[in-house]
Amino acid sequence: MPDYFAILTLYQVHATAEASGALTADRDEVAAHALDRVAEGFLTAIERAGWAGLAAEARTARLRIGRQRLRRWEMANPDIAALLRRKARTAALG
């Protein structure tokens, strides 16, 4: 089951950056840590095993897999993703 709180946090980071007028590249840079946290949540326990000891390239490859799974989850659950995005925008706008 996805970590809805982590996904909401990611969407809030994006919404806050967007509300501030940040450029897309800046928004992505600001949200990178939150995206990595969400991506890790989409990895299996086996894929997360030994995370601290992995080389940077191996971590990057696994995070890419996690991001792909997040995108597939968003496509498979558009209503939930939209609800979380609306909540994030509302929170960002105060």
N, C-alpha and C positions, 0 to 999 in steps of 0.2 A: 504494500500500500504506500502510495507516495506521501511524503511529508508535506501536508498542505500548508503548514505554518511557514516552512522554508520557501515554498513556492510563492506564497503571499508576500513574504519578505522580499523576494526577488522582484516581484511585480511592483512592490512599493518603492524599491530603490529606483527602478526604471521610471515610475510615475513621478516621483519627486524630482529626479533629474530632468525629466521632460518638462515639468511645471516650471522649473528654474530657467528653462530656455537653453539647456545644454545641448551641444551638437550630438548627433548620433554616436560618433566615435567616443566622445567624452562619457556619454551615458553608458556605453558598453564597458568602458574602462572602470567606471565607478561600480558597476554591477558585477564585475568579474568574480569577486570573492563570493557573492551571494549565488551566482550561477554555478560556481564550482561546488558549493555546498549542496545545492539541489542536484547537480549531476552525480555527486557521490552517492546521494540517496537512491539513485536509480541503478546503482551497481549492485551486483549480488555480493553476498558475504565473502564468497571465494575471490571475487574481483577486488574487494576492499582489503583482503588479508595482506598483511605485510606492507601496508600503504607507506608507512614512514621510511621503510628501507628501499622503496622503489626508486629507480633512477627517474629523473625529471621527464625523460622521453616516455617512459612507461606510464607515469602518472598522467601525462598529457594525452596519451592514447586512450587510457581508460576513461578520462574525463570526457573525451570526444564521444565515446560510446554512451556514457551517461547523458550527455546533451542530446544525442540522437534519440535516446529513449524518452527523454523529457518531451521533445518535439512530437514524437509518436503519441505519447500520452495526451498532449494538448490536442492533437488531431482526433484522437479517439474519444476525448471527453471535452468537447467544445463548450458545453454548458457550464461545467465546473470551472474551466479555465476563464471563461468570460465573467463568471460571478467573482472569482478571485481578482481579476483585473479591475472590475468595477469597484470592489472594496478597496483595492490599492489606490485607485484614482481618487476616490472619496477621501481616503485618509491623507493623501498627498496634498489635496486642495484645502484640507482643513475643514 
